[in-house]
Amino acid sequence: MTRTLTSLYDIYADAESAVRDLNAAGISDDEISVVASQAAKTAHEGNESGPGASAGAAAGVIIGGGGGLLAGLGMLAIPGVGPVVAAGWLVATAVGAVGGAIVGGAGGGLIGAMVGNGIPEQDAHVYAEGVRRGGTLVTVRVNEAQAASAEAILRRHRAVEPGERRREYNASGWTKFDESAPAYTPAEYDRERRVRMVA
């Protein structure tokens, strides 16, 4: 039986490390997906000294070169999130036929792809909102024999706990991911990033 495991990371470099460790554990790129906010890269591009600069720099390096899944990240647009860099099976499931945009809504798109692969809908909304706010989503399909090891890898790289993040979002009035919401600007991403760096 195949299981789908998903983790959200506030820092791109943590997601990158998780993907590399999954590969080292014998999980192929075919079973891994990455969706990262383009704002994370744009906000820190060329800013070596700002908060999160290493994450933005890492995104630029990975997109520009190297090997495997991370080197194959391509640009897409997600309603409510804006431009993302993404690759992998989950992305292929979510991509719409028109213009390379991911079709929104609970029945389709990123949330629909997650829910359709066994991720609870309330968590899927948190993950999509996390990407909107500058996070990186890593999703992996594994068999039962690989599940415990893969889950440990995902957690050890500072994965966001979805229940805690949902409570935090709810406290600010958020209820679920809204594909009609405007994408975060680089300034909003920076503000969110500073909050995450302090927490």
C-alpha positions in Angstrom: 0.0 0.0 0.0 1.2 3.5 -0.9 1.2 6.3 1.6 1.4 10.0 0.9 3.4 12.1 3.3 3.5 15.9 3.2 5.5 18.6 5.0 5.6 22.3 4.8 8.8 24.2 5.5 9.2 27.9 6.2 12.8 27.9 5.0 13.5 26.7 1.4 16.9 25.2 2.5 15.1 22.9 4.9 12.9 21.5 2.2 15.9 21.1 -0.1 17.7 19.1 2.6 14.6 16.9 3.2 14.5 16.1 -0.6 18.1 15.2 -0.7 17.8 13.0 2.4 14.8 11.3 0.9 16.9 10.6 -2.2 19.7 9.3 -0.1 17.2 6.9 1.6 16.4 5.4 -1.8 13.2 7.3 -2.6 13.3 8.3 -6.2 12.5 11.7 -7.7 9.4 10.1 -9.3 7.8 9.8 -5.9 8.6 13.3 -4.6 7.0 16.7 -5.4 8.1 20.2 -4.5 6.0 23.4 -4.6 7.8 26.6 -3.5 6.6 30.2 -3.5 8.4 32.2 -6.1 8.1 35.1 -3.7 10.7 33.4 -1.5 13.2 33.6 -4.2 12.3 37.0 -5.5 12.2 38.7 -2.1 15.7 37.8 -1.3 17.4 37.6 -4.7 20.7 39.5 -4.4 20.1 40.3 -0.7 22.8 38.3 0.9 22.5 40.0 4.3 18.7 40.1 4.8 16.7 37.6 6.9 16.2 34.4 5.0 18.8 35.4 2.3 20.3 31.9 2.4 16.9 30.4 1.5 16.4 32.7 -1.4 20.0 32.1 -2.6 19.5 28.4 -2.3 16.3 28.6 -4.4 18.2 30.5 -7.1 21.1 27.9 -7.1 18.7 24.9 -7.2 16.6 26.3 -10.0 19.7 27.2 -12.0 21.7 24.0 -11.8 22.4 20.8 -10.1 20.7 17.5 -10.8 17.5 15.6 -10.1 14.1 16.8 -9.1 15.3 20.1 -7.6 17.0 21.1 -10.8 13.8 20.4 -12.7 11.7 23.0 -10.9 9.5 25.0 -13.4 7.3 28.0 -13.1 3.5 27.7 -12.6 0.8 30.0 -11.3 -1.6 29.0 -8.5 -4.7 31.1 -8.0 -4.4 32.8 -4.6 -0.7 32.0 -4.4 0.8 33.5 -7.5 3.9 32.2 -9.2 5.5 29.1 -7.8 8.5 26.9 -8.7 7.3 23.3 -8.7 8.1 19.8 -9.9 7.0 16.2 -9.4 4.0 13.9 -9.5 1.6 16.1 -7.3 2.2 19.0 -9.5 1.5 17.0 -12.6 -1.8 15.9 -11.0 -2.7 19.5 -10.2 -1.7 21.3 -13.4 -4.6 22.5 -15.5 -4.8 22.3 -19.2 -4.9 26.1 -19.8 -1.7 28.1 -19.7 0.1 25.9 -17.2 -2.0 27.3 -14.3 -3.0 25.1 -11.5 -6.8 24.9 -11.4 -8.2 26.0 -8.1 -11.0 24.7 -5.8 -11.3 21.8 -3.5 -12.3 19.5 -6.3 -9.2 20.2 -8.4 -5.9 22.0 -8.3 -3.3 21.7 -5.6 -5.8 21.1 -2.7 -7.8 18.6 -4.8 -4.6 16.8 -5.7 -3.5 16.6 -2.0 -7.0 15.5 -0.8 -7.2 13.0 -3.6 -4.0 11.4 -2.4 -5.1 11.0 1.2 -4.1 14.3 2.8 -6.8 15.6 5.1 -8.6 18.6 3.5 -8.0 20.9 6.5 -4.3 20.2 6.4 -4.3 20.7 2.6 -5.7 24.2 3.1 -2.9 25.0 5.7 -0.3 23.7 3.3 -1.6 25.8 0.4 -1.8 28.9 2.6 1.7 28.2 3.8 3.0 28.2 0.2 1.1 31.4 -0.4 3.0 33.0 2.6 6.4 31.9 1.2 6.7 28.3 2.3 7.8 25.2 0.5 5.7 22.0 0.3 7.4 18.6 -0.1 5.1 15.6 -0.8 6.3 12.0 -1.1 4.7 8.7 -2.0 6.2 5.7 -0.2 5.3 2.1 0.5 4.7 1.0 4.1 8.2 -0.2 4.5 9.6 3.2 3.7 7.0 5.3 5.6 8.6 5.5 9.0 12.0 6.5 7.6 10.5 9.0 5.2 8.4 10.6 7.9 11.4 10.9 10.2 13.4 12.6 7.4 10.6 15.1 6.7 10.3 16.0 10.4 13.9 16.4 11.2 14.3 19.3 8.8 12.0 21.6 10.9 8.7 20.8 9.2 5.7 22.9 10.2 3.1 21.1 12.4 -0.1 21.7 10.5 -2.4 21.8 13.5 -0.3 24.5 15.2 -0.1 26.5 12.1 -3.8 26.2 11.5 -4.5 27.6 15.0 -2.1 30.4 14.4 -3.7 31.3 11.1 -7.2 31.0 12.7 -6.2 33.4 15.4 -5.7 36.1 12.7 -9.1 35.4 11.2 -8.1 32.9 8.5 -10.5 30.0 7.9 -9.2 28.3 4.8 -7.1 28.8 1.6 -8.8 31.3 -0.7 -7.8 31.1 -4.3 -9.3 34.5 -5.0 -7.0 36.1 -2.4 -4.2 38.3 -3.8 -0.8 36.7 -3.9 1.7 37.9 -1.3 4.0 40.7 -2.4 7.8 40.5 -1.7 7.3 43.0 1.1 4.5 40.9 2.7 6.7 37.8 2.2 9.5 39.6 4.0 7.2 40.5 6.9 6.0 36.9 7.2 9.6 35.6 7.0 10.7 37.9 9.9 7.9 36.5 12.0 8.9 32.9 11.2 12.6 33.7 11.9 11.7 35.0 15.3 9.4 32.1 16.1 
